[in-house]
Amino acid sequence: MSQTLPHDGEFSIRFMVNVGQTNVEVSRTYVGGESVVTLENIQSFISSLQGVLRELGCSQAVF
């Protein structure tokens, strides 16, 4: 018998964006975030994104 744990199907997404200067003498600044998401939410997001791309005529987009 398998047991379902409270956080099964969840994972974290982290992203960082470099908002600093391209000059190597100046320190760079990064802004980012982290979120816990479920596979169900990711699938819903991808379906919505595919719908928007279809409406824009980008039927060749593959996920």
Secondary structure as GFF3:
##gff-version 3
##sequence-region A 1 63
A	DSSP	beta_strand	10	18	.	.	.	ID=ss1
A	DSSP	beta_strand	30	38	.	.	.	ID=ss2
A	DSSP	alpha_helix	39	55	.	.	.	ID=ss3
###
